């Protein structure tokens, strides 16, 4: 693809109407002064493989997929399977670095020589397991330099959650015993054992249960959660956010959920497509404006 042509990005959703992602991304692009064209399309899961093939042929620079389409993206033959140990990146395919885009300073492409520490490997394994409910997804596609006629994909939403979990777990003396992933069969968190587990956990994960037929853990009983005595982060991986999220915030828990993941994944995609990162603050403001928050 001719790099002198401005990037053309497709944002796909079902439905795309009512999704704040196009507005958030367009505001971020405008603030950066980028020559970048954004096009939004409503595509059904059944039509997704055809749509992605068409976007590839038409020369689109990148594609973003909403939460309803990203689980179906693997049906498209050109997408390589995500490698969990890469945090959702396709095996042997890495996004282009900032220096690979026109107008950006050259970057050091040398691979780091330092090997990850045992603690880093341990935490990586923990976050891999904690985010498996959203592992089989692809929400960001781009043209790889090695195969410019193809679109390759990655799970940027999962990578966002894993990176934020790793930050929180590095603050804990015992990472493995400081995280609690609430099981999908654990419907009500109002028994004494759950209450004790909550007070002992510094990282709590609400998995996405759409694959099991349930969108959320049905009842958190948030009013009965103990107020945290130490900084405690709740990661809400559910598709549209748990209805008791606001209650958790009011009780003193830091909550990282749908909105934070949307901004994080959009910014990661923008970095891949253009070599520039947008303002998270501008994106949050756009989302709040769109949703009337």
C-alpha positions in Angstrom: 0.0 0.0 0.0 1.3 3.5 -0.8 2.2 5.1 2.5 1.8 8.6 1.0 -2.0 8.0 1.0 -3.7 9.0 4.2 -4.7 6.1 6.5 -8.3 4.9 5.9 -9.8 3.2 9.0 -13.0 1.1 9.3 -14.9 0.8 12.5 -17.3 -2.1 12.5 -20.1 -2.9 15.0 -23.4 -4.5 15.3 -25.0 -2.2 15.7 -22.5 0.6 15.2 -25.2 3.2 15.9 -25.2 3.9 19.6 -21.5 3.0 19.9 -19.3 5.9 21.1 -16.1 4.6 19.5 -16.4 6.4 16.2 -16.8 9.8 18.0 -14.1 9.1 20.5 -11.6 8.1 17.8 -12.5 11.0 15.4 -12.0 13.5 18.3 -8.6 12.0 19.1 -7.6 12.1 15.4 -8.7 15.7 15.0 -6.8 16.7 18.2 -3.6 15.2 16.7 -4.1 16.9 13.4 -3.8 13.6 11.5 -4.9 13.2 7.9 -6.9 10.1 8.6 -10.3 9.0 7.3 -12.7 7.1 9.5 -15.7 5.1 8.2 -18.2 3.3 10.3 -20.2 0.3 9.2 -22.9 -1.9 10.7 -21.9 -5.5 9.9 -23.5 -8.7 11.2 -21.4 -11.5 12.6 -22.4 -13.7 9.6 -21.3 -11.1 7.1 -18.0 -10.3 8.9 -15.7 -12.5 6.9 -17.0 -11.0 3.6 -16.7 -7.5 5.0 -13.1 -8.0 6.2 -12.1 -9.4 2.8 -13.7 -6.5 1.1 -11.8 -4.0 3.3 -8.6 -5.7 2.6 -9.1 -5.5 -1.1 -10.1 -1.9 -0.9 -6.8 -1.0 0.8 -8.1 0.0 4.2 -5.2 0.7 6.6 -6.8 -0.7 9.7 -10.1 -2.1 11.2 -11.6 -1.8 14.7 -14.2 -4.3 15.8 -16.7 -3.9 18.6 -17.3 -6.4 21.4 -20.1 -8.1 19.5 -18.0 -8.8 16.4 -14.5 -9.4 17.9 -15.4 -13.0 19.0 -16.3 -13.8 15.4 -13.2 -12.3 13.8 -11.3 -15.6 14.0 -13.7 -17.0 11.3 -11.8 -14.9 8.8 -9.1 -17.1 7.4 -6.5 -14.3 7.0 -6.3 -13.7 10.8 -3.7 -15.7 12.5 -4.5 -17.3 15.8 -3.6 -15.2 18.9 -0.7 -16.4 21.0 -1.6 -16.0 24.7 2.0 -15.5 25.8 2.2 -12.5 23.6 -0.8 -10.9 25.4 -3.1 -11.3 22.5 -0.7 -10.5 19.7 -0.7 -12.9 16.7 2.2 -15.3 16.7 5.3 -13.9 15.0 3.4 -10.7 14.0 4.1 -7.5 15.8 2.5 -4.1 15.1 4.7 -1.6 13.3 6.7 0.7 15.6 6.4 4.5 15.8 9.4 4.9 13.6 7.9 2.9 10.7 5.3 5.7 10.0 6.1 8.7 7.8 7.0 11.8 9.7 7.9 10.1 12.9 11.5 9.9 14.3 13.3 6.7 13.7 13.0 4.2 16.5 15.4 1.7 17.9 14.2 -1.6 16.4 16.7 -3.7 18.3 15.2 -6.5 20.4 15.7 -6.1 24.1 18.6 -8.2 25.4 17.3 -8.5 29.0 15.3 -11.6 29.7 12.1 -11.2 31.7 12.4 -11.9 35.4 10.8 -14.9 37.1 8.3 -12.5 38.8 7.4 -11.0 35.4 6.8 -14.5 33.9 4.8 -15.5 37.0 2.5 -12.4 36.7 2.2 -12.9 32.9 0.9 -16.4 33.6 -1.6 -15.0 36.2 -3.0 -12.4 33.9 -3.2 -14.9 31.0 -5.4 -17.1 33.1 -7.5 -14.2 34.5 -8.4 -12.9 31.1 -9.2 -16.2 29.3 -12.9 -15.3 29.1 -12.0 -12.7 26.5 -9.1 -14.6 24.9 -10.6 -15.8 21.6 -11.2 -12.3 20.2 -9.7 -9.9 17.7 -10.6 -6.3 17.8 -7.8 -4.6 15.9 -6.5 -5.3 12.4 -3.7 -3.6 10.4 -1.4 -4.2 7.4 1.8 -5.9 8.4 5.0 -4.6 6.8 6.0 -8.1 5.8 2.7 -8.8 4.1 1.2 -5.5 3.1 -1.5 -7.1 1.0 -3.0 -8.8 4.1 -4.6 -7.6 7.3 -3.5 -9.2 10.6 -5.2 -8.9 13.9 -4.8 -8.8 17.6 -6.7 -8.7 20.8 -5.9 -5.2 22.1 -8.7 -5.2 24.7 -7.3 -8.3 26.4 -3.8 -6.9 26.3 -5.0 -3.6 27.9 -6.6 -5.6 30.8 -3.5 -7.8 31.2 -1.1 -4.8 31.3 -3.3 -3.0 33.9 -3.6 -6.2 36.0 0.2 -6.6 35.9 0.7 -3.1 37.2 -1.6 -3.8 40.1 -0.1 -7.2 40.9 3.4 -5.8 41.0 2.4 -3.8 44.0 1.4 -7.0 45.9 3.8 -9.2 47.9 2.1 -12.4 46.9 0.6 -11.9 43.4 -1.0 -15.3 43.1 -3.0 -15.0 46.3 -3.9 -11.3 45.8 -6.1 -11.9 42.8 -9.6 -13.4 42.7 -11.3 -14.3 39.5 -15.0 -14.7 40.3 -16.3 -18.0 38.9 -19.3 -18.0 36.7 -21.2 -20.4 39.0 -20.7 -18.1 42.0 -23.9 -16.2 41.6 -24.2 -14.5 45.0 -21.3 -13.0 46.9 -23.0 -12.7 50.3 -21.7 -15.7 52.1 -18.9 -15.3 54.8 -16.3 -17.1 52.8 -16.8 -14.7 49.8 -16.6 -11.7 52.1 -13.3 -12.9 53.6 -11.9 -13.5 50.1 -13.0 -10.0 49.0 -11.1 -8.4 51.9 -8.0 -10.4 51.1 -7.9 -9.6 47.4 -6.1 -6.6 45.9 -7.2 -7.5 42.3 -10.7 -8.8 41.6 -11.8 -9.9 38.1 -15.4 -10.1 36.9 -15.1 -12.3 33.7 -17.1 -11.9 30.6 -19.6 -14.7 30.6 -21.3 -14.1 27.2 -19.8 -17.4 25.9 -21.7 -19.3 28.7 -25.0 -17.6 27.8 -24.7 -15.2 30.7 -23.4 -11.6 30.1 -22.5 -11.0 33.7 -22.2 -12.5 37.2 -25.9 -12.0 38.0 -25.6 -10.6 41.5 -22.5 -9.1 43.2 -24.3 -7.9 46.3 -22.1 -4.9 46.1 -23.7 -3.1 49.1 -22.3 -5.9 51.3 -18.7 -5.7 50.0 -16.3 -4.7 52.7 -14.8 -1.2 52.2 -11.2 -1.8 51.0 -8.5 -1.0 53.6 -5.8 -1.1 50.8 -6.0 0.0 47.2 -8.1 -2.7 45.4 -8.8 -2.8 41.7 -11.9 -4.5 40.2 -11.5 -5.5 36.5 -14.9 -5.8 34.8 -14.4 -7.8 31.6 -18.1 -8.0 30.8 -19.3 -6.8 27.5 -21.2 -3.7 28.6 -20.2 -3.3 32.2 -21.8 -4.8 35.3 -24.9 -2.9 36.6 -23.4 -2.8 40.1 -20.1 -1.1 39.0 -21.1 2.3 40.3 -21.8 0.8 43.7 -18.3 -0.7 43.8 -16.8 2.7 43.0 -18.8 4.3 45.8 -17.5 1.8 48.2 -14.0 2.7 47.4 -12.9 0.2 44.8 -11.1 1.3 41.7 -13.0 -0.1 38.7 -11.5 -0.7 35.3 -14.2 -1.8 32.9 -15.8 -1.3 29.5 -15.1 2.4 29.1 -11.5 2.2 30.2 -10.9 -0.8 28.0 -12.5 1.0 25.0 -10.3 4.0 25.4 -7.2 1.8 25.9 -7.9 -0.4 22.9 -8.7 2.5 20.6 -5.5 4.3 21.6 -3.5 1.1 21.0 -5.1 0.7 17.6 -4.4 4.3 16.7 -0.7 3.8 17.7 -0.5 0.8 15.4 -2.3 2.5 12.4 -0.6 5.9 12.6 2.3 5.7 15.0 0.6 8.3 17.2 -1.3 8.0 20.4 -4.4 10.1 21.1 -5.5 11.9 24.3 -7.3 9.5 26.6 -8.9 12.5 28.2 -10.4 13.6 24.9 -11.7 10.1 24.3 -13.3 9.8 27.7 -15.0 13.2 27.3 -16.3 12.2 23.9 -17.7 8.9 25.3 -19.4 10.7 28.2 -20.9 13.3 25.8 -22.2 10.6 23.4 -23.7 8.5 26.2 -25.1 11.6 28.0 -23.2 10.8 31.2 
